[in-house]
């Protein structure tokens, strides 16, 4: 699902703009960027220091508005305000929503790869492509996100309570009103209460199990510091999860 989501983003988005946005996002966190597929052609940004994108003379208002949005989205999505949304709509018009979805792809997949590599050791270099396996050729980025939403809740590797607390911690860090308002029936059946859910805000000093605290600390690292995960962070998680 992640591979298909990545592929459809490259297929649907302006490759040069997404490529630069992905590199800007990666530079913020010190992680490798979403790789550009060969079929999208060579990157015009390959040898550029993207931290100085504001001084790139070839960028117009369209690109600058889109990149300002992408930068803030990755730094702290809760700080994306009405002014920045209007900047994005002014820059991209009808393409603004799909670009925002492409930014999500460039952000979350790069984080996931970096964090998994930190936990298990470097994996093989990703084979970037615009070809999908489970999605139709005319699929949108949103179709790819929907597939991820369908697949992830079906995973059974973690118990229902830990899964729900990790999800809720992310929702509260991102200030997502919808995601904060819903609760997992499976977690409640497994014994979670309102007190359990509320404990995610101050989990470090809560009565939650040590394994849950380790999972929530890892969640925070994924959200805020994916490129600065320490050996101690890895060892703490490994003490509680196989």
Backbone as CSV, one residue per row, in Angstrom:
resi,resn,N_x,N_y,N_z,CA_x,CA_y,CA_z,C_x,C_y,C_z
1,UNK,0.831,-1.203,0.000,0.000,0.000,0.000,0.870,1.259,0.000
2,UNK,1.952,1.232,0.785,2.867,2.386,0.806,3.538,2.566,-0.552
3,UNK,3.971,1.468,-1.147,4.624,1.552,-2.458,3.672,2.117,-3.507
4,UNK,2.430,1.642,-3.495,1.458,2.131,-4.474,1.118,3.595,-4.238
5,UNK,1.023,3.993,-2.975,0.742,5.391,-2.659,1.860,6.287,-3.172
6,UNK,3.084,5.855,-2.967,4.229,6.617,-3.471,4.182,6.722,-4.990
7,UNK,3.921,5.595,-5.651,3.919,5.571,-7.115,2.841,6.479,-7.699
8,UNK,1.651,6.430,-7.121,0.567,7.234,-7.676,0.810,8.722,-7.429
9,UNK,1.496,9.063,-6.342,1.828,10.473,-6.107,2.758,10.991,-7.201
10,UNK,3.762,10.216,-7.555,4.673,10.640,-8.623,3.950,10.704,-9.970
11,UNK,2.989,9.830,-10.163,2.264,9.787,-11.437,1.339,10.983,-11.586
12,UNK,0.765,11.436,-10.492,-0.251,12.488,-10.562,0.313,13.895,-10.378
13,UNK,1.355,14.028,-9.601,1.854,15.368,-9.247,2.840,15.890,-10.294
14,UNK,3.077,17.184,-10.249,4.157,17.817,-11.006,5.462,17.281,-10.431
15,UNK,6.182,16.469,-11.223,7.342,15.745,-10.694,8.417,16.688,-10.164
16,UNK,8.692,17.786,-10.883,9.753,18.693,-10.440,9.374,19.395,-9.137
17,UNK,8.094,19.764,-9.004,7.658,20.440,-7.785,7.620,19.468,-6.605
18,UNK,7.102,18.257,-6.831,7.077,17.262,-5.763,8.492,16.870,-5.362
19,UNK,9.374,16.752,-6.328,10.773,16.407,-6.057,11.411,17.451,-5.140
20,UNK,11.208,18.727,-5.448,11.792,19.775,-4.620,11.131,19.801,-3.241
21,UNK,9.814,19.629,-3.200,9.113,19.589,-1.905,9.627,18.431,-1.057
22,UNK,9.820,17.277,-1.682,10.316,16.106,-0.946,11.703,16.354,-0.389
23,UNK,12.545,17.024,-1.146,13.895,17.329,-0.682,13.878,18.365,0.439
24,UNK,12.999,19.342,0.349,12.867,20.338,1.418,12.393,19.664,2.703
25,UNK,11.385,18.800,2.585,10.877,18.069,3.743,11.992,17.254,4.393
26,UNK,12.744,16.519,3.586,13.812,15.677,4.119,14.901,16.507,4.789
27,UNK,15.186,17.681,4.239,16.233,18.527,4.815,15.842,19.038,6.194
28,UNK,14.559,19.219,6.433,14.079,19.684,7.739,14.427,18.669,8.818
29,UNK,14.258,17.389,8.496,14.374,16.336,9.500,15.686,15.561,9.450
30,UNK,16.510,15.811,8.434,17.761,15.080,8.317,17.553,13.635,7.928
31,UNK,16.628,13.387,7.001,16.346,12.032,6.521,16.446,12.016,5.000
32,UNK,16.609,10.835,4.387,16.644,10.770,2.926,15.289,11.149,2.334
33,UNK,15.297,11.868,1.221,14.023,12.273,0.616,13.364,11.130,-0.146
34,UNK,12.094,11.301,-0.427,11.387,10.380,-1.305,12.125,10.339,-2.636
35,UNK,12.578,9.159,-3.100,13.366,9.118,-4.329,12.514,9.346,-5.572
36,UNK,13.094,10.027,-6.512,12.396,10.342,-7.771,12.503,9.159,-8.724
37,UNK,11.392,8.723,-9.326,11.463,7.604,-10.284,12.246,7.989,-11.537
38,UNK,12.924,7.021,-12.107,13.696,7.275,-13.324,12.811,7.752,-14.459
39,UNK,11.568,7.229,-14.511,10.693,7.620,-15.613,10.202,9.057,-15.498
40,UNK,10.458,9.704,-14.369,10.110,11.117,-14.214,11.218,12.035,-14.718
41,UNK,12.317,11.445,-15.216,13.414,12.233,-15.750,14.382,12.683,-14.672
42,UNK,15.500,13.284,-15.064,16.504,13.722,-14.088,15.991,14.870,-13.226
43,UNK,16.471,14.920,-12.005,16.048,15.968,-11.086,16.811,17.259,-11.351
44,UNK,16.109,18.373,-11.528,16.815,19.652,-11.677,17.413,20.147,-10.367
45,UNK,17.107,19.447,-9.265,17.564,19.890,-7.950,18.644,18.973,-7.380
46,UNK,19.158,18.077,-8.192,20.049,17.026,-7.686,21.271,17.583,-6.960
47,UNK,21.846,18.640,-7.461,23.085,19.171,-6.879,22.868,20.508,-6.175
48,UNK,21.635,20.784,-5.771,21.326,22.063,-5.135,21.151,21.890,-3.634
49,UNK,21.497,22.922,-2.883,21.236,22.954,-1.448,19.812,23.474,-1.267
50,UNK,18.882,22.551,-1.055,17.469,22.938,-1.069,17.075,23.752,0.156
51,UNK,17.936,23.804,1.181,17.604,24.652,2.335,17.547,26.126,1.924
52,UNK,18.144,26.463,0.790,18.106,27.837,0.287,17.106,28.032,-0.831
53,UNK,16.028,27.245,-0.845,15.079,27.300,-1.959,14.470,28.693,-2.157
54,UNK,14.364,29.470,-1.102,13.777,30.805,-1.239,14.616,31.716,-2.134
55,UNK,15.880,31.356,-2.311,16.761,32.176,-3.152,16.933,31.592,-4.553
56,UNK,16.213,30.532,-4.888,16.323,29.947,-6.224,15.651,30.900,-7.222
57,UNK,16.403,31.456,-8.177,15.821,32.470,-9.070,14.787,31.920,-10.032
58,UNK,14.836,30.618,-10.313,13.907,30.057,-11.294,12.527,29.763,-10.726
59,UNK,12.350,29.915,-9.442,11.055,29.644,-8.826,10.161,30.875,-8.905
60,UNK,8.906,30.640,-9.306,7.923,31.710,-9.339,7.003,31.661,-8.135
61,UNK,5.979,32.496,-8.159,5.034,32.531,-7.040,4.341,31.188,-6.856
62,UNK,4.078,30.485,-7.945,3.417,29.184,-7.862,4.234,28.222,-7.016
63,UNK,5.506,28.071,-7.366,6.366,27.132,-6.650,6.624,27.589,-5.214
64,UNK,6.821,28.871,-5.019,7.122,29.383,-3.676,5.935,29.189,-2.727
65,UNK,4.736,29.424,-3.222,3.558,29.201,-2.389,3.390,27.746,-2.017
66,UNK,3.630,26.859,-2.983,3.507,25.427,-2.729,4.571,24.942,-1.742
67,UNK,5.791,25.436,-1.878,6.875,24.997,-1.005,6.716,25.541,0.416
68,UNK,6.208,26.744,0.555,5.950,27.287,1.892,4.946,26.406,2.627
69,UNK,3.929,25.957,1.911,2.946,25.043,2.507,3.605,23.724,2.886
70,UNK,4.373,23.140,1.977,5.006,21.846,2.238,5.940,21.920,3.442
71,UNK,6.684,22.992,3.558,7.627,23.158,4.655,6.905,23.192,6.001
72,UNK,5.841,23.993,6.088,5.103,24.089,7.356,4.344,22.805,7.649
73,UNK,3.799,22.168,6.623,3.098,20.894,6.791,4.007,19.886,7.488
74,UNK,5.255,19.811,7.053,6.170,18.820,7.613,6.709,19.229,8.979
75,UNK,6.934,20.528,9.177,7.414,21.009,10.476,6.379,20.792,11.569
76,UNK,5.155,21.242,11.324,4.078,21.141,12.316,2.775,21.441,11.593
77,UNK,2.071,20.389,11.210,0.877,20.559,10.383,-0.206,21.345,11.117
78,UNK,-0.211,21.296,12.445,-1.220,22.033,13.203,-1.064,23.546,13.046
79,UNK,0.092,23.990,12.584,0.344,25.422,12.403,0.019,25.898,10.983
80,UNK,-0.514,25.014,10.154,-0.977,25.448,8.837,-2.272,26.230,9.052
81,UNK,-2.221,27.524,8.814,-3.364,28.378,9.112,-4.101,28.782,7.831
82,UNK,-5.145,29.587,7.996,-5.944,30.011,6.850,-5.102,30.783,5.834
83,UNK,-4.181,31.587,6.319,-3.361,32.382,5.399,-2.503,31.474,4.524
84,UNK,-1.932,30.434,5.125,-1.091,29.537,4.349,-1.932,28.694,3.389
85,UNK,-3.128,28.298,3.830,-4.019,27.576,2.919,-4.391,28.451,1.726
86,UNK,-4.682,29.724,1.986,-5.016,30.620,0.885,-3.818,30.838,-0.041
87,UNK,-2.618,30.853,0.530,-1.409,30.953,-0.294,-1.303,29.763,-1.233
88,UNK,-1.587,28.572,-0.702,-1.519,27.371,-1.532,-2.577,27.407,-2.631
89,UNK,-3.814,27.775,-2.284,-4.867,27.855,-3.299,-4.546,28.925,-4.335
90,UNK,-3.962,30.027,-3.895,-3.579,31.060,-4.839,-2.478,30.595,-5.780
91,UNK,-1.602,29.757,-5.274,-0.487,29.264,-6.090,-0.919,28.181,-7.066
92,UNK,-1.766,27.256,-6.605,-2.057,26.066,-7.410,-3.506,25.937,-7.855
93,UNK,-4.391,26.746,-7.319,-5.783,26.689,-7.736,-6.401,25.325,-7.508
94,UNK,-7.006,24.771,-8.550,-7.707,23.487,-8.442,-6.765,22.330,-8.113
95,UNK,-5.469,22.512,-8.316,-4.499,21.441,-8.028,-4.011,21.456,-6.584
96,UNK,-4.493,22.406,-5.780,-3.972,22.567,-4.421,-4.222,21.332,-3.562
97,UNK,-5.428,20.787,-3.616,-5.758,19.651,-2.742,-4.895,18.438,-3.067
98,UNK,-4.721,18.155,-4.347,-3.926,16.976,-4.692,-2.447,17.197,-4.375
99,UNK,-1.974,18.431,-4.501,-0.593,18.691,-4.097,-0.429,18.463,-2.597
100,UNK,-1.407,18.898,-1.794,-1.336,18.676,-0.354,-1.278,17.178,-0.044
101,UNK,-2.034,16.378,-0.788,-1.971,14.926,-0.605,-0.585,14.382,-0.988
102,UNK,0.000,14.927,-2.050,1.343,14.500,-2.459,2.378,14.871,-1.397
103,UNK,2.211,16.015,-0.759,3.107,16.416,0.335,3.002,15.424,1.484
104,UNK,1.782,15.008,1.811,1.601,13.979,2.848,2.399,12.725,2.485
105,UNK,2.320,12.300,1.244,3.049,11.099,0.799,4.547,11.297,0.970
106,UNK,5.060,12.427,0.486,6.497,12.688,0.577,6.961,12.765,2.019
107,UNK,6.097,13.235,2.884,6.443,13.380,4.301,6.398,12.029,5.021
108,UNK,5.266,11.350,4.955,5.079,10.166,5.804,5.900,8.972,5.326
109,UNK,6.051,8.793,4.025,6.811,7.630,3.552,8.296,7.814,3.820
110,UNK,8.801,9.030,3.648,10.212,9.283,3.974,10.469,9.045,5.460
111,UNK,9.549,9.492,6.314,9.678,9.247,7.756,9.676,7.749,8.055
112,UNK,8.707,7.052,7.487,8.576,5.619,7.767,9.844,4.868,7.390
113,UNK,10.392,5.161,6.225,11.620,4.470,5.800,12.777,4.785,6.742
114,UNK,12.919,6.062,7.099,14.029,6.462,7.962,13.923,5.800,9.331
115,UNK,12.708,5.753,9.881,12.518,5.193,11.217,12.681,3.676,11.196
116,UNK,12.177,3.019,10.163,12.361,1.567,10.051,13.834,1.207,9.882
117,UNK,14.552,2.007,9.099,15.994,1.769,8.947,16.719,1.965,10.268
118,UNK,16.282,2.942,11.035,16.930,3.184,12.331,16.680,2.020,13.286
119,UNK,15.526,1.418,13.183,15.146,0.339,14.083,15.763,-0.997,13.686
120,UNK,15.788,-1.284,12.399,16.196,-2.611,11.929,17.491,-2.619,11.116
121,UNK,18.079,-1.436,10.887,19.240,-1.361,10.019,18.814,-0.982,8.621
122,UNK,19.724,-0.403,7.840,19.361,0.075,6.498,18.814,-1.043,5.632
123,UNK,17.701,-0.766,4.985,17.136,-1.703,4.028,17.657,-1.408,2.636
124,UNK,17.215,-2.175,1.645,17.650,-1.912,0.268,17.134,-0.570,-0.217
125,UNK,17.861,0.021,-1.132,17.428,1.304,-1.693,16.069,1.120,-2.358
126,UNK,15.121,1.996,-2.075,13.788,1.840,-2.656,13.816,1.991,-4.174
127,UNK,13.068,1.140,-4.840,12.975,1.192,-6.298,11.803,2.085,-6.666
128,UNK,12.060,3.375,-6.814,10.992,4.325,-7.102,10.412,4.066,-8.488
129,UNK,9.100,4.120,-8.587,8.420,3.879,-9.850,7.088,4.596,-9.844
130,UNK,6.515,4.781,-11.023,5.164,5.327,-11.132,4.148,4.216,-11.376
131,UNK,4.613,2.966,-11.393,3.719,1.823,-11.634,3.142,1.320,-10.316
132,UNK,1.843,1.055,-10.303,1.177,0.532,-9.114,0.762,-0.914,-9.344
133,UNK,0.598,-1.642,-8.232,0.201,-3.048,-8.321,-1.266,-3.259,-7.984
134,UNK,-1.749,-2.607,-6.922,-3.127,-2.829,-6.478,-4.069,-1.707,-6.884
135,UNK,-3.530,-0.587,-7.350,-4.363,0.552,-7.728,-4.513,0.624,-9.244
136,UNK,-5.669,1.078,-9.693,-5.940,1.195,-11.122,-5.049,2.269,-11.757
137,UNK,-4.809,2.167,-13.062,-3.950,3.160,-13.729,-4.449,4.593,-13.589
138,UNK,-5.766,4.777,-13.438,-6.300,6.135,-13.312,-6.547,6.529,-11.863
139,UNK,-5.952,5.788,-10.913,-6.164,6.074,-9.485,-5.617,7.451,-9.121
140,UNK,-6.290,8.093,-8.179,-5.829,9.369,-7.653,-4.969,9.123,-6.416
141,UNK,-4.290,10.173,-5.951,-3.531,10.056,-4.709,-4.475,9.713,-3.562
142,UNK,-5.667,10.315,-3.570,-6.612,10.023,-2.506,-7.011,8.544,-2.510
143,UNK,-7.120,7.932,-3.694,-7.397,6.493,-3.753,-6.288,5.717,-3.046
144,UNK,-5.038,6.152,-3.211,-3.921,5.497,-2.535,-3.980,5.676,-1.026
145,UNK,-4.375,6.872,-0.573,-4.521,7.116,0.860,-5.651,6.266,1.424
146,UNK,-6.753,6.165,0.689,-7.875,5.326,1.125,-7.448,3.874,1.294
147,UNK,-6.600,3.391,0.393,-6.127,2.009,0.505,-5.273,1.832,1.759
148,UNK,-4.451,2.823,2.060,-3.648,2.762,3.284,-4.552,2.759,4.512
149,UNK,-5.590,3.599,4.487,-6.543,3.644,5.597,-7.253,2.296,5.749
150,UNK,-7.473,1.606,4.654,-8.124,0.304,4.712,-7.191,-0.767,5.255
151,UNK,-5.932,-0.745,4.834,-4.985,-1.809,5.173,-4.493,-1.708,6.615
152,UNK,-4.117,-0.504,7.052,-3.455,-0.365,8.352,-4.321,-0.854,9.520
153,UNK,-5.616,-0.517,9.587,-6.405,-1.014,10.716,-6.553,-2.535,10.756
154,UNK,-6.285,-3.196,9.650,-6.366,-4.651,9.629,-5.124,-5.347,10.161
155,UNK,-4.067,-4.588,10.414,-2.846,-5.190,10.943,-3.050,-5.576,12.402
156,UNK,-2.543,-6.744,12.780,-2.788,-7.280,14.118,-1.498,-7.472,14.918
157,UNK,-0.418,-6.795,14.524,0.861,-6.993,15.201,0.902,-6.440,16.612
158,UNK,0.141,-5.393,16.875,0.080,-4.797,18.212,-1.292,-5.048,18.817
159,UNK,-1.356,-5.049,20.155,-2.642,-5.178,20.817,-3.481,-3.933,20.551
160,UNK,-4.794,-4.075,20.716,-5.730,-3.014,20.338,-5.543,-1.745,21.153
161,UNK,-5.202,-1.877,22.430,-5.062,-0.689,23.279,-3.826,0.113,22.876
162,UNK,-2.688,-0.563,22.707,-1.474,0.146,22.283,-1.683,0.812,20.936
163,UNK,-2.299,0.093,20.011,-2.576,0.642,18.683,-3.393,1.921,18.776
164,UNK,-4.437,1.895,19.602,-5.304,3.064,19.724,-4.589,4.229,20.400
165,UNK,-3.763,3.949,21.402,-3.057,5.035,22.080,-2.028,5.676,21.164
166,UNK,-1.372,4.878,20.353,-0.433,5.437,19.368,-1.178,6.331,18.383
167,UNK,-2.317,5.846,17.894,-3.103,6.646,16.957,-3.570,7.952,17.596
168,UNK,-4.042,7.856,18.852,-4.561,9.035,19.530,-3.444,10.026,19.862
169,UNK,-2.270,9.531,20.203,-1.141,10.430,20.457,-0.808,11.238,19.204
170,UNK,-0.785,10.576,18.076,-0.549,11.293,16.828,-1.617,12.329,16.545
171,UNK,-2.873,11.954,16.773,-3.981,12.884,16.528,-3.874,14.125,17.407
172,UNK,-3.480,13.920,18.663,-3.380,15.067,19.570,-2.154,15.919,19.279
173,UNK,-1.073,15.317,18.839,0.090,16.105,18.449,-0.213,16.947,17.215
174,UNK,-1.028,16.409,16.314,-1.368,17.115,15.079,-2.605,17.997,15.222
175,UNK,-3.265,17.926,16.394,-4.478,18.711,16.646,-5.570,18.409,15.617
176,UNK,-5.689,17.151,15.241,-6.737,16.759,14.289,-8.040,16.560,15.059
177,UNK,-9.001,17.438,14.832,-10.237,17.398,15.608,-11.020,16.113,15.362
178,UNK,-11.072,15.672,14.117,-11.816,14.450,13.806,-11.154,13.247,14.467
179,UNK,-9.856,13.106,14.278,-9.151,11.925,14.796,-9.122,11.893,16.326
180,UNK,-9.126,13.053,16.950,-9.171,13.102,18.409,-10.542,12.702,18.955
181,UNK,-11.571,12.873,18.153,-12.932,12.681,18.659,-13.403,11.237,18.579
182,UNK,-12.750,10.397,17.770,-13.194,9.007,17.614,-12.400,8.092,18.534
183,UNK,-12.989,6.915,18.825,-12.344,5.921,19.676,-12.484,4.542,19.058
184,UNK,-11.528,3.688,19.335,-11.531,2.319,18.820,-12.407,1.430,19.702
185,UNK,-13.409,0.810,19.096,-14.246,-0.130,19.849,-13.408,-1.305,20.339
186,UNK,-12.465,-1.765,19.509,-11.619,-2.901,19.907,-10.814,-2.576,21.158
187,UNK,-10.326,-1.350,21.254,-9.557,-0.951,22.435,-10.438,-0.915,23.671
188,UNK,-11.664,-0.425,23.526,-12.564,-0.370,24.680,-12.978,-1.773,25.125
189,UNK,-13.212,-2.657,24.172,-13.530,-4.045,24.512,-12.363,-4.686,25.255
190,UNK,-11.123,-4.273,24.886,-9.923,-4.824,25.530,-9.642,-4.179,26.883
191,UNK,-10.481,-3.233,27.324,-10.339,-2.684,28.666,-9.956,-1.229,28.755
192,UNK,-9.720,-0.545,27.634,-9.358,0.867,27.677,-10.547,1.716,28.112
193,UNK,-10.273,2.752,28.888,-11.302,3.668,29.374,-10.943,5.097,28.978
194,UNK,-11.827,6.034,29.319,-11.518,7.441,29.055,-10.233,7.858,29.766
195,UNK,-9.997,7.322,30.954,-8.769,7.639,31.693,-7.542,7.126,30.940
196,UNK,-7.670,5.953,30.339,-6.570,5.405,29.541,-6.263,6.330,28.372
197,UNK,-7.297,6.748,27.674,-7.098,7.615,26.514,-6.517,8.968,26.917
198,UNK,-7.008,9.530,28.010,-6.524,10.842,28.445,-5.057,10.795,28.883
199,UNK,-4.581,9.625,29.280,-3.205,9.496,29.780,-2.160,9.740,28.707
200,UNK,-2.549,9.716,27.416,-1.542,9.920,26.371,-0.935,11.312,26.428
201,UNK,-1.660,12.290,26.973,-1.141,13.662,26.986,0.069,13.812,27.905
202,UNK,0.063,13.116,29.027,1.199,13.154,29.946,1.692,11.751,30.223
203,UNK,1.889,11.002,29.167,2.173,9.562,29.329,3.447,9.298,30.116
204,UNK,4.419,10.207,30.039,5.707,9.965,30.701,5.545,9.773,32.211
205,UNK,4.611,10.478,32.819,4.411,10.399,34.273,3.105,9.688,34.632
206,UNK,2.525,8.985,33.660,1.251,8.312,33.881,1.458,6.922,34.460
207,UNK,0.350,6.225,34.703,0.388,4.840,35.174,0.321,3.841,34.027
208,UNK,0.475,4.308,32.811,0.469,3.398,31.671,1.650,2.424,31.772
209,UNK,1.520,1.218,31.220,2.635,0.260,31.256,3.873,0.817,30.555
210,UNK,5.037,0.336,30.981,6.297,0.817,30.400,6.351,0.560,28.891
211,UNK,5.791,-0.553,28.453,5.791,-0.853,27.016,4.981,0.194,26.249
212,UNK,3.864,0.597,26.824,3.040,1.624,26.171,3.770,2.963,26.144
213,UNK,4.437,3.302,27.229,5.214,4.549,27.252,6.305,4.530,26.184
214,UNK,6.954,3.376,26.001,7.989,3.263,24.970,7.387,3.447,23.585
215,UNK,6.205,2.883,23.370,5.537,3.022,22.073,5.158,4.475,21.807
216,UNK,4.692,5.171,22.840,4.303,6.565,22.667,5.516,7.472,22.479
217,UNK,6.621,7.159,23.144,7.854,7.924,22.922,8.337,7.749,21.481
218,UNK,8.203,6.532,20.971,8.600,6.269,19.573,7.679,7.032,18.621
219,UNK,6.394,7.113,18.969,5.443,7.888,18.170,5.868,9.349,18.112
220,UNK,6.251,9.897,19.256,6.712,11.287,19.288,7.948,11.478,18.412
221,UNK,8.860,10.521,18.469,10.083,10.625,17.659,9.740,10.596,16.173
222,UNK,8.806,9.736,15.800,8.383,9.655,14.392,7.816,10.999,13.936
223,UNK,7.051,11.637,14.800,6.381,12.891,14.432,7.335,14.077,14.445
224,UNK,8.201,14.176,15.455,8.976,15.402,15.661,10.444,15.284,15.280
225,UNK,11.068,14.127,15.501,12.523,14.031,15.293,12.917,12.731,14.595
226,UNK,12.345,12.428,13.432,12.629,11.137,12.791,14.090,10.956,12.400
227,UNK,14.808,12.056,12.205,16.218,11.951,11.823,17.171,11.998,12.993
228,UNK,16.647,12.069,14.225,17.509,12.198,15.399,17.168,11.144,16.461
229,UNK,16.813,9.966,16.019,16.518,8.875,16.941,17.833,8.284,17.436
230,UNK,17.960,8.180,18.759,19.221,7.748,19.354,19.268,6.235,19.539
231,UNK,20.470,5.719,19.820,20.612,4.303,20.143,19.796,3.950,21.389
232,UNK,19.738,4.877,22.333,18.959,4.636,23.547,17.468,4.500,23.226
233,UNK,16.981,5.320,22.291,15.578,5.216,21.881,15.286,3.836,21.301
234,UNK,16.191,3.382,20.441,16.025,2.058,19.819,16.059,0.970,20.881
235,UNK,17.007,1.050,21.799,17.142,0.022,22.837,15.924,-0.007,23.742
236,UNK,15.372,1.163,24.061,14.180,1.211,24.918,13.012,0.514,24.260
237,UNK,12.799,0.786,22.986,11.691,0.124,22.288,11.929,-1.381,22.192
238,UNK,13.167,-1.751,21.917,13.486,-3.185,21.765,13.328,-3.968,23.055
239,UNK,13.398,-3.297,24.204,13.194,-3.991,25.473,11.746,-4.462,25.650
240,UNK,10.835,-3.831,24.934,9.422,-4.107,25.147,8.718,-4.766,23.958
241,UNK,9.343,-4.698,22.767,8.691,-5.245,21.575,9.689,-6.093,20.811
242,UNK,9.190,-7.175,20.221,10.098,-8.056,19.478,10.354,-7.506,18.081
